[in-house]
Amino acid sequence: MHDQPWTAVPRLVAFDMEGTGGQDREREAVLEVAVVPLDGGCPALSDAYHSVVNPGRYIPPHRWISPGLTNDLLGLAPPLEHVQPELATRLDGAVVVGHNVRVDARLLELRCPGIHVARLIDTLKLARLVHPHNRRLGLTALLDHYELTEEVSELTGSVPHRALWDAVGAALLLGSLLRDIPGGADYTFAQLSAAAGLPDTAGAEESRSHEDGRSQLS
């Protein structure tokens, strides 16, 4: 697999998981998930999986809660134990792409410890390599920079900081960032891993607080 072009890697998926925020620490609940396969480096929306998740408790309305995830909507959603089998099918053993993906991996590990991904590819890490002097490396800012915001919104019918929007955004951003690296569009998976891979899913130090994440990392 390591010598394959990155676009040909099997089970390459973009992933986003929205939660109640890092201030909840071990009580953080999952509110929404999205998994989007990449086919030839492009998001395959027809095979995507997306679900709102019932956290099983009232969620106070804070500004870091993703837009539209009201208690009325969450109350009608399936609980995580009903969503987890689909996540396991799509994520277990997969190469997972996301923006600041260690944050999502930490919450996945906390709430779904039986799911083990093969590799994490972080578009934030890649963006720091491509744009070393740019401090605005949040997902929305980068998508604006690459003029992808409207495309993501049209493809998903959603808005920033919702799981499907962010997952598709990370998928499109990956290709754009690589095209800004000489020869990056033709990277092998090994080269992509060297540039954007994270060592593991454990010990994430980034906060899940959307108060910080929206301004800098999301």
N, C-alpha and C positions, 0 to 999 in steps of 0.2 A: 504493500500500500504506500510506503514512504516514497517510492520512486515514481508513483503515478502523478499525473497532473492534478493539482488540487481540485479542479473542476470535475474530475472523474472519481473522486473518493466516494465509495459507497457509504450510505447512511450518514451523510453530511446534512445537518439540520440546524436551522436558526431557532433559538429558544428564548422566550421571555416569560418571567413569572412575576406577577405583581402581588405585593404583600401589604401588611398593615404598617410596616416600617421598623427600622432598627431599634427604635426606642422600646419596642415590645420584647426585645432580646429573645429568650427561649420561648416566649409566648407568641411570637410573630405568627400570624395566620396567613395562609395563601388565599388570595382573592380572585386571581385570574391567571390562566396559563395559555400559552400558544406555542406550538411546535410546527415549523414550516420546513419541509424538505427542500434541499437545493438540488436542482437538476441542471447539470452543466454550468454550475455556478450561479444559477438564477432561481429565485423562489418559485416553487411549484404550489400555487395557491389551491389548485384542485385537490391536492393531497394533504392540505394543512389541517391541523387540529387546533381548536380553540374552545375554551370553556371558561365561563365565570364559575367561581367556587364559593359555596356557602361556608363561611368560617365558623358557624355554629354559635356565634355570639354577636351582640350589638357592636358596631364599629363607629366610634365617635367621628364626626366629620372634620377631619384635619386637612390642611392644604396639601399634604404629601400623599393623601389617598388619591388614587388615579381617578380622573374625571369620569363621572357617570356611574361609578361603583357605589350606588346607594344601598342602604340596608334593605329597601324594598326589592331591588334587583337581586341582591345577594341572597335574600331569603328564599327566592324561587329557584336558586341554582342548586346543582347537585353538590353533596359534600365531597371533600377530598378523597375519601375512601372509594367513592364511585368513579372519580376521575383518575386515580392513581394507576389502575391497570392499563389504561390507554397511554398514560405517560410512560409507563414501564416498557410497553411494546415499542414506543417510538424513540425512547431515550437510552434504554439500557444497551450499552456497547456502541453507542453512536458517537460521532465527532460533533460536538456542540459549539455553535457560533453564537455569540451575543456581544452586546456592548456593555463593558464592565461586567462580563459574564460571571466573574467570581461571586458577585452579589447574588445572582440567581442560583448559582451552584450551591452557595451556602444555605439558602432557604430550601432548595431541593433536598440537600443532605439532611437538613433538620427535620423536614416533614415527610420525606420519602426516602429513608435511609437504605432501603433495599434496591434503589435504582443506582446503577454505577455506569457513568458515561466513560467512553474510551479516551477522550481528549477534549480539552477546552480551548477554543480559539477566540481570542478577545480582540474585537475591533478597536477598543480603546487603546490597548497596548500597541496595535498596529498604527493607529492614528498618531500616537506619540512619536513613533518612528518616522512617519511620513511628514508630520507637521511639528517638529521639535520646538519651534518658537511660538506656537499658537497655544494660548491658554483656554480658548473656547473649543473644547473637544467633547462637549456633550453630543449626544446622538442627534438632537434636533438641530443644533448649530452646524454639525458636519453635513447633515442632509441638506440643509439650506445652502451650504457652501458648494455642494456638488449638484445643486438644483434637482434634488430628488424628492423633496417634500411633497409636492403635488402628486407625483407618481405613487408614492407610498399611500397617501390618503385615498387616491382613486382605486388602487388595488385592494385596499382593505376595507374601505367604507368606514374607517375609524379615525381616531385622533391620537396625537402624541400622548405617551405615558399610559396607553392601553396596550395589553400584551400583544395582540396581533399586529398592531401598528409598529411597535418597537421591534418585534421579531423580523418582520418584513424589512423594516428600515435597516436593521443590522445586516441582513442578507444582501441588500443592494449596496450598502456602504462597503462591505468587504471587497467586492469587485472593483469599486471605484478607488479605494485606497491602494489596492494592488496595482492598478493601472498607473498610479502616480509613482511607482517604483520602477526603475529601469529593469525590464525583464520580469516584473512582478506578475503580469497577467499570465505568464507561462510558468510560474512557480510550480515545483513539485509539492506534494504534501509535506515532505520533510522540510523544504524551505519555508513553507507557510507556518509550520509548527515552530521553526526557529525564530521567525519574525513575530508571531502573534500567539503562540501557544503558552498556556499556563502550566506550571508543574503538576498541580493536582487540584482536587476540589475541596480540600480541607484547609483549615486555618486561614480562611478569608479574613482580611483585616479591614476591608472596605465596609463602611456602614451602609445599611439598607435604608437609611433615612432619606426619603424623597425630598425633604427640605434641602438637604445638601445635594442629593443626586440630580435634581432637576436643574439646578443652577450650574453644575459643573460636569456631571458624569452621565446624565441620562439623555 
